[in-house]
């Protein structure tokens, strides 16, 4: 599955995918549904102007959608 296909250019896809992989890897998230939740937040952050890995990571850290 490529959740970001058609949304970003290849370089941006590397950042988006890296953000999901890093966040999930650091938290031991392997469940596909949970990874898709993370991807949805990453996409929302990207759509709202977060264009760097650092900006996306900061947004993920404070995301209410991923709490709990």
Legacy VTK file of the C-alpha trace (Angstrom):
# vtk DataFile Version 3.0
C-alpha trace
ASCII
DATASET POLYDATA
POINTS 68 float
0.000 0.000 0.000
1.242 3.485 -0.859
-0.944 5.923 1.086
0.688 9.045 -0.359
0.785 8.160 -4.069
-0.386 11.028 -6.260
-0.225 13.521 -3.392
3.454 14.395 -3.280
6.493 14.262 -5.519
9.021 11.424 -5.099
11.284 13.407 -2.766
8.357 14.353 -0.550
7.168 10.740 -0.525
10.493 9.757 1.023
9.901 12.258 3.830
6.279 11.224 4.393
7.040 7.511 4.382
10.066 8.077 6.608
7.948 9.975 9.129
5.438 7.115 9.335
8.133 4.449 9.527
10.150 6.282 12.160
7.155 7.122 14.350
5.738 3.610 14.166
9.117 1.935 14.582
9.962 3.945 17.689
6.644 2.934 19.256
6.499 -0.667 18.074
3.409 0.003 15.959
3.011 -2.844 13.480
-0.773 -3.062 13.187
-1.792 -1.928 9.693
-4.829 0.010 10.904
-2.758 1.901 13.467
-0.064 2.634 10.828
-2.795 3.981 8.549
-3.937 6.251 11.396
-0.389 7.584 11.659
-0.231 8.034 7.876
-3.485 10.009 7.971
-2.042 12.367 10.578
1.183 12.716 8.562
-0.868 13.585 5.487
-2.886 16.131 7.447
0.289 17.739 8.765
1.731 17.814 5.226
-1.489 19.308 3.838
-1.294 22.022 6.481
2.237 23.053 5.570
4.619 20.672 7.383
7.133 19.951 4.618
10.178 18.708 6.492
10.699 15.525 8.455
11.368 17.618 11.551
8.124 19.572 11.199
6.123 16.395 10.663
7.802 14.688 13.634
6.976 17.671 15.853
3.362 17.533 14.738
3.171 13.807 15.393
4.482 14.320 18.928
1.619 16.670 19.739
-1.141 15.019 17.712
-4.291 14.465 19.746
-5.406 11.896 17.161
-2.532 9.602 18.156
-2.845 9.937 21.922
-3.722 6.849 23.899
LINES 1 69
68 0 1 2 3 4 5 6 7 8 9 10 11 12 13 14 15 16 17 18 19 20 21 22 23 24 25 26 27 28 29 30 31 32 33 34 35 36 37 38 39 40 41 42 43 44 45 46 47 48 49 50 51 52 53 54 55 56 57 58 59 60 61 62 63 64 65 66 67
